[in-house]
Amino acid sequence: MSSCEKCWSDSYRIARSSGKAQAEVYSELVKARKCTPEEQAGEDSEVCDICNRKTIHRVTGQCMNPECKNCNGEIK
């Protein structure tokens, strides 16, 4: 499963200022937020050829759009 890039990025900054572990902060953010598939994929994401949204995860190449039934979970 791909991480939420928005939550991961934000958790780094929060962890540095709070003294908490980044993984702990990340877990808290994911539970508290409802990030969009585009936010989950990250700023450097790619456009999915099937759903035409910028939801191809920048690290894993996985489409983060849960409504993209043809490519959800596929590695591009």
C-alpha positions in Angstrom: 0.0 0.0 0.0 1.3 3.4 -0.9 1.7 6.1 1.8 -0.2 9.4 1.7 2.6 11.8 0.6 0.8 14.9 2.1 0.5 13.3 5.5 4.1 11.9 5.3 5.5 15.3 4.4 3.5 17.1 7.1 4.4 14.5 9.7 8.1 15.2 9.1 7.7 18.9 10.0 5.4 18.2 13.0 7.7 15.5 14.3 10.8 17.7 14.2 9.0 20.4 16.2 7.1 18.2 18.6 9.8 15.6 19.5 7.4 12.7 18.5 8.4 10.0 16.1 7.5 10.7 12.4 5.7 7.4 12.1 3.5 8.2 15.2 2.6 11.6 13.8 1.9 10.1 10.3 -0.5 7.6 11.8 -2.3 10.3 13.7 -2.6 12.5 10.5 -3.9 9.6 8.3 -6.6 8.8 10.9 -7.6 12.5 11.3 -7.6 13.5 7.6 -9.5 12.7 4.4 -6.8 13.5 1.8 -7.7 13.5 -1.8 -6.2 10.9 -4.2 -4.1 13.7 -5.7 -2.8 14.7 -2.3 -2.1 11.1 -1.4 -0.1 10.7 -4.7 2.1 13.7 -4.0 3.1 16.8 -5.7 5.4 15.0 -8.2 2.7 12.5 -9.2 1.8 11.6 -12.8 -1.6 11.6 -14.6 -3.3 8.2 -14.8 -3.9 7.1 -18.4 -7.2 5.5 -17.4 -8.9 7.9 -15.0 -7.2 11.1 -16.3 -6.4 12.3 -12.8 -3.0 13.2 -11.3 -3.1 10.2 -9.0 -0.1 8.0 -9.9 1.9 7.8 -6.7 5.2 9.5 -7.1 7.1 6.7 -5.4 5.2 3.5 -6.0 3.6 4.2 -9.4 0.2 3.1 -8.1 -3.0 4.9 -8.9 -4.4 6.3 -5.7 -7.9 7.0 -7.1 -10.2 4.4 -5.4 -12.8 5.1 -8.1 -10.5 4.1 -10.9 -11.6 0.5 -11.1 -9.4 -0.3 -14.1 -6.1 0.7 -12.6 -6.7 0.8 -8.8 -3.8 -1.0 -7.2 -1.9 -1.6 -10.5 1.7 -0.5 -10.7 2.3 1.7 -13.7 
